[in-house]
């Protein structure tokens, strides 16, 4: 009987070790980070907490747009720019609203746009700042989400409070932002805008 009990105990122990079973801790959904040290990436929170520093850096390092365009041009992928321009129109014909502007002293023929609501495209703000780099994120998806959320901050903090409409045509806009150049267009995503 003793031999039989020992044989059963040994068999049970072997079965447990072969299946890899052991004690399992059940972790509630949303609390995984407490055990793994990893948390879910929140691009909105990340961009919101960085916005003041990012907008200040771009404003403080901005080059006058006219000088840049008449000189070496916009750096790839983006340049911090500032300046004054006359608003030709507030274009809302596509989901990507923009202010079409002319800059005094610019001798080229590229169209200059300031993104102004609706859908924002590009990664210029993210690419013009140095507070965060790709290496600070887990993967390309998070890096892209961060760019999109910074564009969202530009809309919420800079553009939306202006309540733009067609009446801005002919007025002067003073701006700072991140500019990208593509196919005959310079597109500026603003970090500050004043219209007079």
C-alpha positions in Angstrom: 0.0 0.0 0.0 2.8 2.3 0.9 4.6 1.6 -2.4 1.4 2.2 -4.3 0.8 5.6 -2.6 4.4 6.7 -3.4 4.0 5.6 -7.0 0.8 7.7 -7.3 2.5 10.8 -5.7 5.6 10.5 -8.0 3.3 10.1 -11.1 1.3 13.2 -10.1 4.5 15.2 -9.6 5.8 14.1 -13.0 2.5 15.0 -14.7 2.6 18.5 -13.2 6.2 19.1 -14.2 5.7 17.8 -17.7 2.6 20.0 -18.4 4.3 23.1 -17.0 1.4 23.7 -14.8 1.8 25.6 -11.6 0.2 28.3 -9.8 -1.3 31.0 -12.0 -2.1 34.6 -10.9 -5.2 36.1 -12.5 -4.6 39.7 -13.3 -7.6 42.0 -13.9 -7.8 43.7 -17.3 -6.2 47.2 -17.2 -3.9 46.3 -14.3 -1.2 44.4 -16.3 1.2 47.3 -16.0 1.5 46.9 -12.2 3.0 43.4 -12.8 4.9 43.8 -16.0 6.0 47.4 -15.7 4.6 48.2 -19.1 1.6 50.6 -19.5 -0.7 51.2 -22.4 0.5 54.1 -24.6 -1.8 57.2 -24.4 -0.8 59.5 -27.2 -3.3 62.1 -26.1 -1.9 62.4 -22.6 1.7 62.3 -24.0 1.1 65.2 -26.4 -1.0 67.2 -24.0 1.8 67.1 -21.3 4.4 68.0 -23.9 2.5 70.7 -25.8 3.7 73.8 -23.9 7.4 72.7 -24.3 7.0 71.7 -27.9 5.2 74.9 -28.9 7.8 77.1 -27.0 10.7 75.3 -28.6 9.3 75.7 -32.1 8.5 79.4 -31.5 11.9 80.1 -30.0 13.9 78.3 -32.8 11.8 79.5 -35.7 13.4 81.0 -38.8 11.6 83.8 -40.7 9.7 82.1 -43.4 10.5 84.6 -46.1 14.3 84.3 -45.5 14.1 80.5 -45.4 12.1 80.3 -48.7 14.3 82.8 -50.5 17.4 81.0 -49.2 18.0 77.3 -48.5 14.3 76.4 -48.3 12.4 74.1 -45.9 14.6 71.4 -44.4 13.5 67.8 -44.7 11.3 66.6 -43.0 10.3 70.0 -41.4 11.5 73.4 -40.3 10.4 75.7 -37.4 9.2 78.9 -39.1 7.6 82.2 -38.1 6.4 85.3 -39.9 3.6 87.6 -41.0 1.4 87.0 -44.0 -1.7 88.3 -45.7 -4.7 85.9 -45.7 -6.0 85.4 -49.3 -8.7 83.0 -48.3 -9.9 80.5 -45.6 -10.4 77.4 -47.7 -12.9 74.8 -46.5 -13.6 73.0 -49.8 -11.8 69.8 -48.5 -11.8 68.3 -45.0 -8.3 69.7 -44.7 -9.1 73.4 -44.0 -6.3 75.9 -44.5 -5.5 79.6 -44.8 -4.0 80.4 -48.1 -1.5 83.2 -47.5 1.0 85.5 -49.3 4.2 86.5 -47.6 5.7 89.9 -48.4 9.2 89.6 -49.9 8.8 86.0 -51.0 10.1 85.7 -54.6 9.1 82.1 -55.4 6.0 80.6 -56.7 5.1 77.9 -54.1 1.7 78.1 -52.6 1.8 78.7 -48.8 -0.8 77.2 -46.6 -1.4 77.3 -42.8 -3.4 74.3 -41.6 -6.6 75.5 -40.0 -9.0 72.9 -38.8 -10.9 69.9 -40.0 -8.4 67.1 -40.8 -4.7 67.8 -40.1 -2.1 65.9 -42.2 1.6 65.4 -41.8 4.0 65.1 -39.0 5.7 68.5 -39.1 5.3 69.5 -35.5 6.6 66.2 -34.3 9.5 66.4 -36.7 10.5 70.0 -35.9 10.7 69.4 -32.1 13.6 67.8 -30.2 11.9 67.0 -26.9 11.1 63.5 -28.0 12.7 61.1 -30.6 11.6 57.9 -32.2 13.7 56.0 -29.6 11.5 57.3 -26.8 8.6 55.2 -28.2 8.0 51.5 -28.3 7.3 51.3 -32.1 6.4 53.2 -35.3 2.7 53.1 -34.4 3.2 55.0 -31.1 5.5 57.5 -32.9 2.8 58.1 -35.6 0.1 58.4 -32.9 2.2 61.0 -31.1 2.4 63.1 -34.3 -1.3 62.9 -34.8 -2.0 63.9 -31.2 0.3 66.9 -31.5 -1.7 68.0 -34.5 -4.8 67.6 -32.4 -3.3 69.9 -29.8 -2.5 72.5 -32.5 -6.2 72.5 -33.4 -7.5 72.6 -29.8 -5.0 75.1 -28.4 -4.3 77.3 -31.4 -6.9 77.2 -34.3 -10.2 76.3 -32.7 -10.2 79.4 -30.3 -10.0 81.7 -33.3 -13.4 80.5 -34.7 -12.2 81.1 -38.3 -14.6 82.0 -41.1 -14.5 83.8 -44.5 -14.1 87.2 -42.8 -10.4 86.6 -42.2 -9.6 87.1 -45.9 -7.5 90.2 -46.3 -6.4 90.3 -42.7 -2.8 89.8 -41.4 -1.8 86.6 -39.7 1.2 86.4 -37.4 2.3 82.8 -37.0 4.9 80.3 -35.7 4.8 76.7 -36.6 6.4 73.7 -38.3 6.6 73.8 -42.1 6.9 71.0 -44.6 7.3 71.3 -48.3 5.9 69.0 -51.0 4.8 69.3 -54.6 4.9 73.1 -54.9 3.3 73.7 -51.6 4.6 74.8 -48.2 2.2 73.6 -45.4 2.6 75.1 -42.0 1.0 73.5 -38.9 0.8 76.3 -36.4 1.8 76.4 -32.8 0.7 80.1 -32.5 -1.6 82.3 -34.6 -2.7 85.8 -34.3 -5.1 87.5 -36.8 -5.5 91.2 -37.1 
